[in-house]
Each structure stands twice: as structure tokens, then as C-alpha cells.
């Protein structure tokens, strides 16, 4: 027995069938899909009032990373980070109550290690340490100082260590890659970036439609304006180059593909980061999750048309002689893997 849908297809003129399909599968479908996504996200994201273990852990990781970035500055500023320290102390206290096994978790240990390095780096600067002492219990601070530096905080390496990058096996190259935010003052050229971009062109995309578009910004003034809007590198020197990745939505063919550009261009971005590392070039991905005003300003500055979605920036430059960056501990794989048999 034919369904109503099949009956309508058989009885209505073909132009009308095509019109109805375009209406039903077009803008209304896109709106409903976006609303469903918004409802799902709104229920679970790590908002200020979140109480779930996963959300608290995410907030703890975020504030830990803010402190790690301050510890990685070449021009170290004593007493930095009062707001993230306060936020970190509050979320750690809530996390300890929510998870009795908190001390077994990588994220909590990383937060402790980062606090420990902060305390050690402030040795002899008692005035700046008083604020930290007012936020965290004294026994926690003593325990934090005993945690190894590999668990959290900052790490250092030399430019010489990157000389053999092009010969490293993939696993080693991947494990040794770190984002850096302070680069050598030596300019970088498009010719030096081109091999990495060409390598990233091997990135897979849905039905090989290749939506990623790459803008290489070498003008220092434009880079400064773009990053002042973005805000993620405030306090760091201007990088020699800035790459913007976008996704051209004209290559997609149905409303359900409206997020595919983020996936495809995100894959391209990771490939590009590894390709830059293989070329011995330092990099740091920066998000473009803008509200309306900053997005409009960015589009106007860089002449980004409406058909392209902003995906990410990548700050790029040569490695300085000595590099300091964030440890940024990763979760163990078993924490994120679910096996379905």
C-alpha cells in the first residue's frame, strides 16, 4: 500500500513535487535542525552554574590553561592571573565535592601541578603569593608544589630540537608538537608556508568537495587588527604571519550539510598544523567563535564574503632559540573511548 508521500509524488505534476521538496528540505529544515542543536547544546554545556562532573572538569581545564599561558610568557609577570586563579580555586573546590576520586583524574592533577609551578616561580615574592594563599588551602598548596612539572604548567625546548622534524615518524612528530605563542622575529614568507599548505590539500572532505579556503596574512598592521578583535593572543608579540581558514558553503548541497564545513576545514586545520611542524615552523591555532560584532568586524577587515564560514586562525612563525609553552596534559585514551560490540 502506497504511503501518502508516494501518492502525492505520483499524482502531482513534477514541477510542483520539486517545488514542495525545495520548500520542505530548504530553509524550514535548516531552522529546525539549528533549533534542535541549540536545545541539545543548551542542556549540557559547561555554563557557570553547571554542577556535573564533566562540566566542572571542563571549566577546571579552561582556567588551568589560562594560568599555563601566563607561566609560558617570556616576559614573566609576577602576580599575574588573579581572576583565573580565583575561578580555578572555586571550580576545584566544587569538583572535589562532586568527584571523591578527583586526585586520580588527569585534569585535577594538571591543575594542581600548574598551581605548584605558580608558587615555585613566585619564591621570594611573598606579596604576590599572599593572594594565592588566600584562595587555596595550605595543605593543597604544599601538595601542589610536590607534583612533577610534566603534569602541568609550562615546558621548555630549544629550536635545535625541531631541526629533524621532517625525518620524524608520524607518532613522534605528533607527540612532540606544541602550540607556541612567541616566535622568532625573523619574517616568514609565503614560499616557506606553501609546502605545508600543499601537504594539507591531501585532507579528506565530504565527497571531495574541498570547502576549505586559506588566507595567508603577512601584513603586520592587518595581523594586529585581526588579533585585537580575536583577543586570544593579547599580551604576546605580533606573530610574523596569520592564517585564516574558512569554509565555502557553496560546495554543499542540502540543509543537513550546514555544519560539514566546520568538520572538513577542521580536518584541514589539523593537517596544516602537523605539516607546519614537519617543516620546522611553529604555530598556534586560535578560535573564531565570534559574537555578531567581532565577526562583522573580522569579515570587513579581511573581506570575507557571506558564503564562507570562519573556522580558525593559525598564528605562524619560526621557532625562537628557546621556547616555553603550556604542558596542556591530555586525557588518557580510555577516558574517551567507548567500544560497541
N, C-alpha and C positions, 0 to 999 in steps of 0.2 A: 504494500500500500504506500503510495507516494506521500511524502510529507507536504505540508502547506508550502514550504520553501520550494520544493521541486515543482509543485503545481503552478506556482506563480512564474517560475522560470519558463515553464512550457507554454503558458497562456499569454503572458505579457510580451509585447514587442521587445526585440533585443535591445534597441536603444534605451528603452525605459528600464530594462533589467540592469544595464550598465550604469545608468544614472543612479538607480537605487543603491547599487553596490558601492558607488563612489561616495554617496551620502552617508551610508551606514558605516563604511570602512574608513571614512575620512576623518574630518575634524571631530565629530562626536566621539568616535572611537579613541582618538588621541586624548581628548579631555578626560574621558572615563578612565583610561589607563593611567594618566597622570594623577588623578584623584585617588585611585587605588594605591598607587605607590606612595603618595603623600600620607595617606591614612596609616599604611603599614609602618612607614618610617617614623611618623609622629608618636606611635605607641612604644617604640623601642629605643630611640636614640638616647645618648648619654647626656641628657639635659641636667641643669643644675640640681634639680630636685630628685634625680634618679637614685634609686636605692638598691638596684640589682647588682650582684657581684660583678657581672661582665661590664656594666656601665661604669661602676666605680673604678674598676681596673683600667678602663679606657681613659677616664679622667686622670687617674694617677700617672699613667704613661705620658699623657699630654703635658702635665705640669713638670714631670721629671725631665722631659725633653727640653722644656724651656730653660731649666737650670743647667742642663748639659750644654746647651748652646752658649750660655754665659761663661761656663768653665772653659769652653774651647776658644774664646776670644784671644787673639794675640796680645791685644792691649787689655790685660785683665783689670777689671774694675772692682775693687774691694767693696763689699756691702751691696752688690748688685742683687736684683731679683726678689725684692721684698714681697711683691704681690704674688708671684708664682710660689714662693716659699710658703706664704700663708695658705694659699689654695692647696698646696701639696700636704701641709700638715693637717688640714681639715679633712681632705679626702682619705688620707691614710688612716686617720682615726676612725672614720666611718667604715673603711674597708676592713680594719681589724675586727670590728664588731660583726660585720656581715660574713666574714670568712675566717673562722678559727684557725684554719691552716694557712694563713696568709704568708707565713715565713717560708713556706715551700714553693711559693709562686715566684717565677722569674721577674714579673713586673714589680712585685713588692721588694724583692732583694735588690733590683736595679735602682729603685727609689732610695733605698737605704744606702747603697753604695755611693750614689750621687750626693746625698746629704753628707756622707762621710768625707768625700773629697772636698766638698764645700768647706767643711770645718777644718780639714787639714790645710787647705790653701789659705785659710784666714788665721793661721797660727801667728801669734804676736799682734793681731788686730782685734783686741778684746772688745772695743766699742762696736765694731761691726758684728761680732759674734753674739752680742747680747740679744739682738733681735731674734736670731736663730734659737738661742736658749729659751727665749720666751714662748716659742712656738712648739718645740718638741720636748718630750720628757728626757731627762738627763740620761736615764739608762738606755733609751733609744739612740741618743747621740753617741754614747760610748760604744754600743754595738755597731753602729753605722761606721765608725772610724776603723773598725777591725775588718771590714769587708774588703776583699781584693778589688783593685782598680778595674779589672776586666769585667766586673759585674755591672758597672755603671759609671757615669761621669764622663771624663774625656780620655782620649788616647792620642798618642803622637806617632808620627812616622816621617821618614825623610823622602825627598824627591827621588833619591837614588834607588829606593825600593821599588819605584814604578818603572824603572828602565827596562825591565824584562817582561812587561805586561803582555806584549804581543806574542810571547812564546809560552805563556802560562796555559795549562789545560783549563777548560771552562770552569770547573768546580772551584779551582784555586783563584781564578780571576774574579769569580762571583763573590767568594768568601772574603777576598781582600779589598773589595770595592767599598769605599766610604764616601758619603757626601762631604764636600768641603765648601766652606763659605768665604774663605780668604785665599786669594790666588796670587801668583807672581804678577808683578807689574808689567811683564812682557806682553805686548799686544798679541792677539791671536787672529789668524786670517781665515777667510772662507776656505782657502785651499787646504788648510790644516784640518778643518772640520769636515770637508767634503767626503773623505773616505769613510768616516763614521756614519754620515748620513746615507751614503750609498749602501753601506752594510745593513743599516736599519730598514732599507727598502725591501729586504727579504722577509719582513714581518708579515705573517698571515693576516688576512682580513676577510670579512664575510663575502663569499662568492668572488673573492679577489677584486673587490670594488675600490680598495685603497683610498679611504676618505681622508687620510692624514695630509695636512698641509704644514709646511715648515717655513717659518720666518726667522732669519738669522739677523740679529740686530747688533751692529758693531759701533754705532754712533753713541758715544758716552752720554751725551745730553739726553738722548731718547731713552737709553737704558735707565738713567737716573729718574726720569719722569715716570717710566713704566713701573719701576720698583717702588717709587714713593706711593703709587696707587696700590700696588700689591701688598706692601708692608712686611713681607716675610724676611727681608734682609736688612731691616733697619739696624743701624749701628755697625754694619760691616762696610768695608770699602766697596766701591762700584766694581762689579766683575768686568773683565775685558770684553765679554760677549754675553748675549742673552738670546736664547732660542725660545720661540713661542710655537707650540704645537696646537693646531686647531683641527676640527673635523668638518669636512664639507658635506652637509646634509643633502645636497643634490644627488648624491650617488645612491640614496636609499629609496625603496620602492613601496613601502607600506607603513602605516602608523605604528605597528608593533616594533618597527626597527628604530624608533626615535631615540633610543639610548645606545644603539650599536656603535655610533661614532666614538663614544667615550671608551668602549671596550677596545675597538680597533686601534684608536690613536693612543690609548694607554699601553697596549702591547708594543706599539711602535716606540713609545717613550722609553720603556724598559730596555728594549733592544738598543736604542740610541745611547742610553746611559752606559750600557756594557760595552758598546762599540767605542765610545769615547774613552772609557777606561783602558780598553785594549790598545788604543792609540797613544796612551800615556797622557791623556788630557783629563783634568779634574772637572767635576760637575756637581750640581746640586739641584734636584727637582723642586719646583715651587708651585703651589696650587694656584688655580684661577677660579676658586669658588667665591665669586663676587656677588655682592648685592647689586641692585639696579644701577646705582650711581657710579661705583667703581667700574662696573662692566661697560657702561656707556662711555666713560672717560677713556678706558683702555681701547675700546673699538675706535673711538675718534682719533686717539693718538697714533695707533698703528694701522688705521684704515682697514679694519676687519669688517667684511660685509656680513649682512644678517644671515646669510645662508651657512655661515661657519660657526660652530660651537667652540668656545675656548676650552682647551683641555689642560695644558700645563705650560709653565715656563721651565726652562733649564738654564741656570747660571753656569757659565763655562769659562775656563781659563787654564793656564799652565799651573802645574803644582809649584808652590813655593819651596824653598830649600828645606824648610822644616814645616810640617803640617800638624795642626791639632784639630781634632774633630770630636764628635759625640760618639760614645760607645754604642748607644742605641741597641740594647740587647733585644734579641728576637725570641719569641716563644718557641719551645720545643715543638717539633712537628706533630707529636702525638696529641698536643693540645688542640690542634685544629683539624685533625683527620678523623672522618667517620667512615667506617667500612660497611658497605651494604652488600651482603652475600645472598 
